[in-house]
């Protein structure tokens, strides 16, 4: 549900996506002083931080690693603190770590998000193949997407950070698949 997706998003920030990521991957990004203003220097540095952009190219949401940016719109807290929204508006999904929450859309933990964690360094055991698959979600009907959106993400903390997410299958009545991504901080 929406609350669980928002909590998962905020845990992404706790892990470093946004704040620490900005310092390393877009150190010159400067948010606007106004809510609707534009940040400057929001380019995601694909040399210092090669993984998120490479994963965005791999899943087909950008063509070149240099096209990945941090959020440009907004003041501190939005601009420079999130990955720029790269999901086409027509899709039933949205990336979990973008600045704008899209209620009614499935909030996916994508390979781009996991690549952003790898860019921070200090994390190991991140299994890229456990990211949510945007191609399977893109083919869902709107009603199936809504059912899946209600069943998506939740987080729990164990001995290491554990990100747990569920996916409904078909019409949501015939079971679910559970994947777990373990993230250890060795910093």
N, C-alpha and C positions, 0 to 999 in steps of 0.2 A: 504494500500500500504506500501511499504518498509519504507518510511519516517515516516508514522504514527506509525509503529511498533518500529522504533528506538526512536521516541519521548516517546512512552509508556515505553520503556526500561529505558530511562534516568529519567523519572518521578519515576520509581521504585527505582532508586538510591537516588533521592531527598527524598523519603519517608523513606529511611534508609537501603534498601536492598543493601548489599555490604559493605559500609563504617561502619555504626553503627552495622550492622549484624556481620561483621568480629570482631569488638571489643568485642561483647558479645558472639558470637557463635563459633569463632575460633581465640581467642586472640593471639595465638602463631604462626599463619600462617605468613610466611615470604616469600614474592615474590622473585623470582630470580633477579639478576642484569642485566640479558640479556633477550631479547625478547623471545627466544626459550627455556630458562631454565625452571627448575622445582621448584615450591614453596615447602617449607617444612612445616610440621604440618598443612596441609589443611583440616584435619578432622573436620566436623561439629559436635559440641558438643551436642549430643542428650539428655544429662542430663540438661544442662543449657538452651537448645533451643529444646524442644521436638516436636514442631508442624510440621516443614518442613519435617523432616525425617518420621514422622508418616504418613503424607499425601503422601509422595513418596511411602511408602509401600502400603498405601490404594489404590493408582491408579495403582500399579503393576509395577513401573519402577525400584524399588530396592526390595530386599527380607528382609532386616534388616535395622532398623533405623541407625545403625552405618556405613552403606555403603554410606550415603550422605556425599559429600565433597564439599568444595569450589574449584574453578578452580585452577588447579596446574600448567598449562602451561602459561608461559609469565612473564613479568615483572610487576611492579606496574601499576595498572589500569586495568589489566586483571586478573592475578593470585590473589587469596585471596579476590577479589572484586565481584565475580560472583558465582552462583551455578554451579557446574560442569555439563556439558551437559550429560543428562541421556536419551535422546531420541535416540532410535536405528537409525542408519544412513539410514535405508530403509524406515523410516516413512516419511509421507508428512508434518510433523510438527516439530517444534523446540520450546523449552521453551523460553519464552520472556526474562528471566533474566540470560541466559547463556552468556558467554563471546563472542562467535562467532555468528555473524549474518549470517543466512543461507538464502540468497535471493531465492525467489521462493518457500520457505516453509512457511507454516502458522505459525506465531509466537503466541503461545498460552500463555495466562495467566492461569497457572495451579494451582491446589490446593497446590502444593509445594511453589509457589510464595506467595500465601495468607498465608500459614503456616509460611513462613519466616517473613511476616509482624507481625503475631501473636507472634512470638518468640521475636520480638523487645519490646513487651509490650507497653502500652500507646495507643494502637489503640483498638477501639471497633466497633461493628456493621459490622464486616467483615463476609460476608455470603459465607461460603465455597461452598455451592451448586451453586453459581453463577460463579464459575471458569469454564474455557473452558473444555469441555469433550473430553479427548484424544481418547477415544474408538470410538466415532462417527467420528472423523476426520481420524483415522487410516483406516477406511473402505472406504474412498473416492477414486475415481479414480484419476489419476494424473491430468487430465484436470479439474475436479471439485475442487481439492485441489488448483489449480492455481487460479481459479475464487474466491474461498473463501479467499485465501491469499490477493487478491486485495481489499477485502471488510472488513478486520478485525478490527484493533484497532484504536481508537483515544481517546484523553484525553481532558478534559476541567476542569477548576477550577471554582467552584461555591462557595457557603458558606462553604462547606467542600470539600475535595478532592473528585472528582467524576471520577471514571474510567468507561468509556462507551465503550462497544465493540459490534460489529455487526457480525452476522454469516449469510452467504448465505445458502440457502437450495437447495438441489438437484443440478441442473445445474446453479444455480445463477440467473435464470430468473424468478423464481416464488416467489419472496419476501424475507424477512429476519426477523429474530427474534432479538429484542433489549433487552439486559440485562444491568442493571446498578449496580455497586458495590459502595456503599458509604463508605468512610473511614474517620473517625474523629480522630484527634490527641488530646488526653486528657492529654498529658504530660505537 
